[in-house]
């Protein structure tokens, strides 16, 4: 048996990042083992395919906050690679390499 557990890590204007953990269960022992994970981005659209706003996500736990912050860096990197953002505009990514 395979089980997928999905968690929204961050909501942007019309898109959201979702972390999916994949678990496999041994049918004899019922032991569950994490075998994979994925980070996916979904865009909310209406019946005509136009983007729709998504509700704000407010992280509460330390882990949720860590994932929330990481989502912005992943988004900025994705936008840079797609040519939709200039590297100099990626403030969160630049902060990783800034010297005090």
N, C-alpha and C positions, 0 to 999 in steps of 0.2 A: 504494500500500500504506500502511496506517495501523498504527502500532505503539503500544501502550500500555505504559508502564513504571510500576509501582506500588511505593511504598515505605511501610511503616508508620512513621509519625513519632512516635507515642506510643500506649501502651496504658494504659487506665484500668482500673477494676474489671472491667467486662464489655464495654467498648467500646474501639474503637481508631480512631485517625485515620489515614487513608491518603492520601498525595499521589500523584496520577496525572499523569504527563506524557504528552502526545499528540504523536507524531511522524508526519509524512507524508513518504513517500519518492517522489521522482520516478522513474518506471519507466525513463526513458531514461538519466538521468545517475547514478542511484542516490544522489543527494544527499538527505540527511535534514534536515528543518527542523522545529523545535518549533512546533506550531501552536496548542496549547492546554494548559491544566493545570486540575486540579480537586482540591479537598480534600474527601474524603468521610469520613463516620463510619459505622462498622459496629458492630453489637451482636451478640455471640455468644449464641446461644440453643440450648436443648436441643430435643428432638422435641416438647415441649409448649409451646414458646414462652417458657419461663422463661429469664432471663439466666443465662449461665455465666461464670465468671471466665476472664480471658485472661492469658496469661503476661506477666510484666514485660518491658519493653523497656529495654535499657541503651544509650544513645547512645554512640558511640565517637569519631567525627570531630567537628571544629568545626561543620560543616554539620549533622550529625545533632543535635548539642546545641542549635543555634540553632532548628531545626525542632521539637525536643522541647519547648523552653521556649515557643515560639509556640503550640503545640497547646493548652497549658493556658489561655492567654489567649483563644484562639478558643473553647474549651469554656466558659469562664466567661461570655463575651459571649453565646454561644448559650443558656446556661441563664438568663441575665438576660432575654433577649428572649422566652424561652418562659415566663417567670414562675416559674421553678423555683429561682431564686437572687435574693437581694436584692443590689442594687448594692454596698452596704457590705460584703458578704461576699467580693467579688471582689478578693482581695488582690493577685493578679498584675496585674489591670487597673489597680487604684489605684496600684500601684508605677510605672506608666508616667507618671503625672501628678504624683507626689510631688515636692516641692521639697526639696532638701537643706538 
